């Protein structure tokens, strides 16, 4: 399955945010979106999800314009992991994950045995079954984010849209989320992830699309796109890119302090 953005202008009737956006997302591939605050990453995601109408161009899923998809069918193909994790009621973790099965239920129907089994499997996949009976609002930020990812997986999508999934998480929980992203890619899931850390793109061996000055400025393999010069242009900071170790070819970013 292919999720394709072609020559799209994104934004609002009073303001164009991104112009001439073209991007292809494939299953079993991770694409990271880099850009400073306010660059248009969230606008891009809202457009892909069909929340914001396009000003120009097209976004298609499996060859069909996303506007032509039934919303229930679209939710079975594309799942979303938002930045905000708050829920208004004290649901258990299992109930939150089970909500991900909504797109597979008919109107007024209750979750079936199959739906409960899939929710259990998603908890097991992320190794958080021990949280099953805990109240979601009483979890740590890292635990909540893992539960939200499990909820998205319960939709059994082909694509997972993740809006800064590591924001506000401590270092350890950031690594846990990125580790899970890598595992999900190996399950033939296409992932589109916004991040402020170029290291995340290196860790995921991802493709990268850099949003800068109202457009996708550069895109391609992270090892080729993410350079010291590019990061200087985007964030106005000096960075040294080097190899993680003699045993690994993975690159890392080191800030150069004045």
Protein Blocks (a to p, Z undefined) as FASTA:
>chain_A
ZZddehiaeddfklcfbghiacdddehiacdddddehilmmmmmmmmnomaccfbdcdde
ehiafklpcfklmmmmpccddfblcdfbdcdfklmmmmmmmmmpcehiacdfklmmmmmm
mmmmnopmmmmmpcfklpcfklmmmmmmmmmmmnopabdcdehklgoiafklmmmmmmmm
mmmmmnopacddddfbfklmmmnopacdddeehiafbgcdfklmmcfklmmmmnopacdd
ddfblkbcbdcdddddZZ
